[in-house]
């Protein structure tokens, strides 16, 4: 368990090993929730609206099939 200090204006610095393990970078959004056990922080990965189509379920399925084909040497390109 890591210990940190609550600073002025409510700022909390997360220890480096926790940031690395959670793949957090400066500017990442965190949801804070008060639970019966204490304070829970959850990272929120936000996708830019101009890139949201790329991460939609249909495109992800096509992209996965294409990547699998590339691994087998069957690259026919991705058709949308």
C-alpha positions in Angstrom: 0.0 0.0 0.0 1.3 3.4 -0.9 0.8 6.6 1.1 0.3 10.1 -0.3 -0.6 13.5 1.0 -3.6 15.6 0.3 -2.2 19.0 -0.8 -3.7 22.5 -1.2 -6.8 22.7 -3.4 -7.5 19.0 -2.9 -4.6 17.7 -5.1 -3.4 14.2 -4.5 -0.2 12.8 -6.2 -0.4 9.1 -7.1 2.8 7.3 -6.5 4.8 6.5 -9.7 4.5 2.7 -9.4 0.7 3.0 -9.2 0.5 5.3 -12.2 2.7 3.0 -14.2 0.7 -0.1 -13.2 -2.6 1.6 -14.1 -1.1 3.1 -17.3 -2.1 6.6 -16.2 -0.6 9.8 -17.7 -0.9 13.5 -16.8 -4.3 14.7 -17.9 -6.1 11.4 -17.6 -9.5 11.6 -16.1 -10.4 9.8 -12.9 -13.8 9.2 -11.4 -13.9 9.6 -7.6 -16.4 7.7 -5.6 -17.0 7.6 -1.8 -17.6 4.0 -0.7 -18.1 2.3 2.6 -14.4 1.3 2.5 -13.0 4.7 1.6 -12.4 6.6 -1.6 -12.3 4.8 -4.9 -10.6 6.3 -8.0 -11.4 4.8 -11.4 -9.6 5.8 -14.6 -11.8 6.9 -17.4 -10.3 6.5 -20.9 -12.1 9.0 -23.2 -12.0 8.7 -27.0 -11.9 11.8 -29.0 -15.3 12.3 -30.9 -13.5 12.4 -34.3 -11.9 9.0 -33.5 -15.0 7.3 -32.0 -16.0 5.6 -35.2 -12.7 3.7 -35.2 -13.5 2.2 -31.8 -17.1 1.3 -32.6 -18.0 -2.5 -32.2 -18.6 -3.1 -35.9 -15.3 -1.5 -37.0 -13.4 -3.3 -34.2 -14.7 -6.7 -35.5 -13.6 -5.9 -39.0 -10.2 -4.7 -37.7 -9.7 -7.8 -35.7 -10.6 -10.1 -38.6 -8.1 -8.1 -40.8 -5.4 -8.4 -38.2 -6.0 -12.2 -37.9 -5.7 -12.5 -41.7 -2.5 -10.5 -41.7 -1.0 -13.0 -39.1 -2.0 -15.9 -41.5 -0.7 -14.0 -44.6 -4.1 -13.5 -46.0 -4.2 -9.7 -46.0 -6.9 -8.5 -48.3 -7.2 -5.0 -46.8 -10.0 -3.7 -44.7 -13.4 -2.9 -46.4 -15.8 -0.6 -44.6 
